[in-house]
Amino acid sequence: MMLAFAFIAVAAFRREWFLSASAIVVAAAGAKTTGALVTHALRQHNGLPVLVLDLLKIPYNFALNVCGLEFWTNTNAATITDPLKWVANVPSWLPLGNIHQIGYCGFFVEPPLKLLLLAFSAFGVIPMFVALSVIRGNRELLLKKFDYSVAILYGALMFVRAALTGTNPARYVLYAWPAFWIFGAALVYLKFQARDRKLAEFLVLSLLAARTPMIVKIASGTTMAAPVSFFDLSVMQMVASLMILIVLYAWSFKVMSSTEL
């Protein structure tokens, strides 16, 4: 649905009304088909409509991933092992399905640190490069091609949404790839064309930024059991990774500033 929204929004902004209307019809048909198929799946244990549950996830995941505040409900008790500080019963008049109790476990610094680390390393230094290019007024490429406009809008929305979709943003952040591997790649080509040395330096810095959590974890002597463990770092490892990333981002900014788009 997020891709459909981006497609429709870009088409409407460019006044391509037939394309926008066609996308609305296709998106509606897709949503209807998905809804019909979902009715045959196993019911989710919260006992809430999908739309209501998705809306409730936004403040819940924002509190955990951005603010470090962990909340509990009786329906997710099996997945939360931290001790409760307080529990309250949900009023009977509040229609929350099978959610009858809510609780608070406390503040934990790990989720916000992990989110910062993820945001600064998932796509190397490309997010900074794309953001600065757009902010500084280099929007010609963005407006020139329809697919670039969809890529940056959809990618930016998914990049932000990663922190609001679930309790493990690493599972969702890579859905933002079009903003950085389509639009970002085109910007990199334009900025560094005929500057092979600067391009190589920038790409090496971006690769190092993307691999920083893994390098720190290996350097600390921790065994890498699987790729999923790349972000399973201790607090000290995350702080060390962020400090290294700050240096890499500053260096990349210097490289970017030495060229003109």
N, C-alpha and C positions, 0 to 999 in steps of 0.2 A: 504493500500500500504506500510506503514511503517513496518508492520509485515512481509509482503512478502519480502521486502528488507532485513530485518534482517535474515530471514530464508535462503534466497539465498546467502547472504554474508557469513554466518556461514558455509553453505554447501560447498561453493567454497573454503573457508579458510581451511576446513578439507579435501579438495580434493575429496569430494563426488559428482562427476560431474553429475551422473545420477539424484540424488536427487535435485541438483541445477537446472538442465535443466527442470525437472518435475515441480519444483516450479515456474519457469519462465513461463511455459505454463499455469499453473493454474492461476497465477497472471494476465497474459495477458487476459485470458478468463474472469476472474472476472472483470477486468477493462473495457473490451469491453461490458460486460453485464450491468455493472453499468452505463456506458456512454449512452447505448441505453435507459435505463430506465429514466435517468435524462432528456433526450430530451422531455419526456412527462410531466415533472414537470413544475411548474410555473417558468417563466424566472426571473432571479435575476435582480434587478433594475439598476445595474451598467452597464449592456449591454456589458459585457466582457466575453471572453471564460473562463471557469472554471480554467484552468491552469494559465492563465495570472492573474486572480484575486487572486489565491492562492499565486502566487509569489509576487504580490504587497502587500499582507497582511503582509509579513515577515518584510520589513522595517517599515511599518506603526505600527505594533504591537510592534516591538522592540523599536521604538521611544517612544511609550506610556508606555509600561509595564516596560522596563528596564531604559529608560532615563527620563521618566516623561514628555515627550514633546507630547502635543496633537495637532494633525492636523485634518483638516476639509475638506470635499468635499461637493459639492452640493447634492450628492446622499445619504450621511449619515447625512444630516442636521437635520432630524427629531429625531435623537438619540443623538445629541450633543447639550447641552443647554448652554455651557460656551461661553462667549462673544468672538468674534473674534478680534485678534490684527491686522491681515492683510488678504486680499484676493487677489488672482491673477487668471486671466483667463488662461486656458490651451490652448496652441497654437493649431490652427486648424489642423496642420500637425501631431500632436501627437495622435496616435490611442488609446484613453482611453475610448471608448464607450460613455456612458452617463455622464461621469465625465467631466464637462466643467469648473469647478472652484475648486481651492484648497485654503485652508486657514490655519492659525496658531492661536491656542487659548492660548498658553503659557505653562509654566512649572508648573506641579503639583506634589507634593511630595508623594501623596497617592498611585499612582500605583506602584512605585518602592518599597515602604514600604510593600505594600500588597503582592507583589511578593516575597520579602525576607521572610515575615512571612509564606507565603504558602510553600516555598521551605523548610523551617526549621521545619514545623509542620505537613505537610500533611501525612508523613509517620513516624512521631516521629523522633528518632535519627538514624533510620536504614540507611538512605542515607549516613551519615558520616561513619557508621560502614562498609558498603559495599565499599565505596570509599577508605577508609584507608586500608582495607583488600586487595584490588586489587593493590593499589599503593605500598604497602609493599612487594609485590611479592607472595602473597598467591593465585596463579592462578591455582593451580592444580585442584581444584573443577570446576573452570570455563571451563577448557579445557577437563575435564574428561567426561562430559555429554553434548550431543548436545542440549538438552532442556534448560540447565542452560546457555549455551552460547547465545542462542536465547533470553532467558528471560532478561539477563543483557544488551545485545545490544539494543533490542527493548525498554526496560524500560528506559535506559539512553537517547535514542533518544526522546522518548515521554516526558521525564522529562524536557529536554531542549526545546522541541518544544512547550510545554504548554505556554511559554511566547510569542511565535511567531504565534500562531494559531488564537487567538481572543483577544478581549479587556477584557475578564474575564478569566484569567488563571485557576481559581478554577474549571471551567467546564471541563478542559482538563488534569490537572495534575494527576488525579487518573488513567489515562490510562497507567501510568508508573508502575503500581502495580507489574508486573512480576519481575522486577529487585529487588524488596524489599520483596515481599511476597512469591516468589519462590526461587530465588537465595539467597536473604538476609536471608530467614528463614533457608536455609540449612547451611549457614555460621554461623549463631547464634547457631545452634545445634552443629556444630563441635567445635566451640570455647568454649562453656560453658557446654559441656557434662561432667557429674559428678561434676559440680560446681553449684549445685542447688541454693545456696544462692546468688552467683554472677549473675546467670541467672535471678532470681526473681528481684534483684535490677536493672538490666539492663532493663528488661521489664517494670517495674514500671516507670522508668525514661522515657522510650520511650512513654508509654501511657500518662504520664503527658505532655510531649512535644507536642503530637498530640492534646491534649485537652487544651493547654494553651490559645489560643484565646478565646475559649468558657468560660473558668474559669475567665479570666480577664474581659470579657464582663459581666458575671453574677455578679462578685464581685463589678463591678462599678455601679450596680443597673440598668443596661439596660435590658429591657424585651427581651427575646429570642422568637421572633415570629415564626421562622422556622429555620431548619438547614442551609438554604441558607444564613442566616444572621450571621453565625459564623465569616465570614470574613468582615462583614459590620461594621468595627470598626472605631472609631475616630483616629486621628493621635496620640494622647496621649496614647490611648489604644494599638495601634500597637507598639509604642515605648516601653511601659511597657511590652508587650508580648515578644518582641525581647530581652529585657534585661533578662527576666526570662529564655528564651530559651538559651541564652548564658551560664547561670549558669547550666542549665540542660545538655547542650552539654559538658561543661567542666567536669561535674561530670561523665557523661557517658564515656568520654574519659579516665578518671582515672580508671573506672571500666574495660574498655577494656584493658588498659595497664597493669592491674594487672594479666591478664591471657595471655596465649600463645596459638596461633592457630597452 
